[in-house]
């Protein structure tokens, strides 16, 4: 199977750093993904909090290797993997997946950052990495949808530092300058829509100011030729067993393996290069 993106959409990704695909998952697939987010006990057991500057929390969980659950099968589906391989120019592997959960009126904000601002410190030499964000709920301005600076992927990697909130982000003075030339886009999506975005794309999100939750599933990929040169809690190159798209429906309500606890990641910390300075380098 080839990439689901046409030439125009592929060009948009490389020019703007992101592309939204409406109705990427059909209603049945979307319903199964949503069911797992509400019914899988493993998810609730492994959620942890990441606070923002106001003390509000976004709940998260992450895992390295995709299993045979509905989420693992989705991450290995041809329509995602082949599209990622088209965008990154060759074989990819699953770097990790995560759920971000903003509960009604309580979900916190995320500061401006680039994913490669983290992954660079994990030993990934080149920015040959990208993420697909899957909307499990309706994502709106009110409930804290993702915001991106269109074209910011072309800025290259920006230095990141530990912020007073405990998050790791970029200096807002540099973001303010970028805003003078780049468009701020609110990535509003319906359940089943997806957002592909490059690892150098600047993004953030507001807190959830609505009575509606905002849950997303994010699957992150690295080019096989970009094997990290240091050991880290995310995996080095691991061959990915791609699956036919129909396997998503067949997975049904198969949940994450509760016994495979080593797969799940603990609460992440700032990279040593940042945390050893004592943090709070950027007073955002």
N, C-alpha and C positions, 0 to 999 in steps of 0.2 A: 504494500500500500504506500502511496506517495503522501506528501504533506497535504493536509486539508486546506492549506492557504493557497490562494492564487498568487500570481506574480505581483499584483498591486499590493495585496496584503503583506506579502513577504518584504517588498520594498519599504512599506510603511514601518514594519518592525525595525528594519535596519536604520531607517532615517529617524524615526521618532522614539525608538526604544521600547515600543509596546504595540500590541494589536488586540482588539476585543473581537471575539467570535460569538455571535448570538446563537442560541439554541445548539451549542456544540454537543450537548447531551440531550437525548430525547426525554420525554416525560417519564417513561419507565425507569431509565437509567438515573435520572435526577431524583426520583422518588426513593430508589434504593440507597443512594448516597445520603439523602436526607434522613432516612430511617436509621442508618448507622449512627448518625450524629446525635440522635435522640435516644436510641435504644441500646447502643453498645456500652456495657458497663466498663469495659477496659478504658474507654475514652475518659469517662468521668474520674476513674481512679488515677489517671496519669496527667490530668490537667494541672498546670501550675500557673502562678500569677506573674505578670510583668507589669509593673506600675509605671504610671506616667508622672509628670511634674505635679499633678494635682492629687496624686495618691490613688487615682482610679486604676483598675486592673483590667488588662486583656488576658484572658485565660488561653493557655497554649499547651500543646503536647507535640512531640516529634518522634520520628522513628527513622532508622537508616535504611533497612532493607525491605522492599515490598513483598508481602506474603500473598496468600491466596484469598485474603478477605476482599470485600467489595472495594476497599480503598487501594489495596495492593494490586488487584487486577486492573483497576482503573489506571494506576500509575504505569502499568506495563502494557496498556492497550496500544494497538498500532496507531490509532489516530492521534494520540498524544506523542508517542515516542518517534514516529516517523516525521511528525511535524517539527519536533525538537531537532531531529537530525538534519532536516532541511534548513532550519534556521542557524544551526551551529556548524554546518558544513561537514558532517560525518557522524560516525558512531558516537552515541552518548550512553552514559550509565546513570542510574538513579543515585543522586547525591544524598537526598533525604526528603521526607515528606513531613508536613506539619498541619495541624489544625489551629486556627486562630478564632477565638470565640469572644465576641463582644456582647455581653448580656444587656438587656434593656436598662437604660439610664445609668448603667454601672460600667460598661465597657470603656476602657481608657484609650488614650491617643497614642500614636507612634510618631516619634520625631523623624525629621528628614534623614534618610540614609540611603546607601547603596548596598545591595547584598554583597557585592564584591569587596566592599569595605571590611566585611567580616571574613569572607572566604579567601581573600588574598593572604590573610594571616594564618590560614589553614594549610598553606603550602601549595595553593593553586596558582601556577605561574602566569597563566594567561586568562583573560576574562571571557573564556569560551564556555559560559555558563548562563542558564536562563531558568525561569520559573513559569509554571502555569498555575494561575489562581482560579479555582473552581468555586463559583458562587453556590453555596448550599441554601442561602436565604437571599431575599431581595436586598441588594446593596445600594444604599442611597446616601445622599449628602447628610441626611438627618441621623442615620445610624452608623456613620463613620466609614463610608466606602473608601477605597484606596484612591489617593491622589498621586499623580505623576507630573513631572516636568517634561513635556514633550521635547525630545531631542537631547536630553541631558545625558543619554548614554554616550554621546560624542564628546563629553567633557573629559572622559577618562576617569580613573579612580581618584577620588578626593579623600584626603586624610580624614580619619574618623577618630573620635576620642570618647572617653567615658563622660557622660553628662551627669548633672546633679540628680536627675531622676533615676539614675542607675542604668538607663538605656545607653546604647552606643550610637552616636550620630555625627553629622557633619556640622561644621561651623555655619551658623545661620547667616553670617555676613556674606559668605560665599553663595549661599542659596539666594539671598536677596539680590545679589548681582545677576545670578542666573535668571531670576524671575523677570528681569528687565528685558531679556531677549527671548525667553522661552515661555510657551503657553502652559498654564496650569490646567490640567484636565482632571475632572472628577470622574472616576471609572464606575459609573452606575451600571449595575447589572441585575438581571433576573436570575432566579435559580436555573442552573443548567448552562448559563453563559460562562465563558472562560476568558481570562486575560493572560496572554503570553507577554512576558516582559524580560528585558535584558538585565544582566547582573549589575550593570553600571547605571541603570535608570534610577534617578532620584525619585523616591516615593515616601509617602507618609500617610497618616489617616487621623481624623478627628475622633473624639470620644463619641459614644453612642448617646445621642440626645433624644432618642425615640423610645416608644414602648415595644419595639420590635427587636429581636435579637439579630446579630449579624455574624454568622459563622461562615468560614471559608476553609477549603482544603487547598493547600499549596504543595505541588510536587516540583522538586528542584532537580536539575540535571547538569552534569558536567560532561564535557567532551572526553571521550576515551583517551585521546592524545594529550589531554591536559592532566594526566595522573598526578596527584599531589606529591611533592617531594619530601614531605614530612608526615609523620604519623599524627593523626588527629582523631577526635571523636566522630567525625564524619568519615565515610569509607574512601579508600583508594579505589582505583578502577576495579569494578566487579561486573562481569558480563551480565547483560540484562536479557532475560527471557521474555521477548515480546509475545503478546497474545492477540488473537483475533478480537475484534471489537465486540462480537457477540458473547464473549466470555464475561463481559460485565453483567449482562442479564443473568447468565448462568450462575454467577457468584451469589446472586440473590442477597439474602440477609446474612451472609457469612461474615462474622465480625473479626476484629483483630484478635490474634492468638494471645490469650491472657497468660499462657505459660511461657511465652517468649519474651520475658521481661528484659533480657539483655538487649533486645532490639530498641527499646525505648530509651530516650535520652533524658538525662537529668536536667535540672534547671541550668541553662547555659550561663557562663560567666564571660566577662570581657576578655579578649585575648591578652596574654601576658604582656605583649608590647604596650598595651594601653593601661592595664590594671596596675602594673608595677610603678607607674608614675604617681599613683595615688588618686587618679581619676579627676573628674571635674575640670578637665582641661578647657572645655568649651562651656561657658555659662550661658546656655541657650534659654 
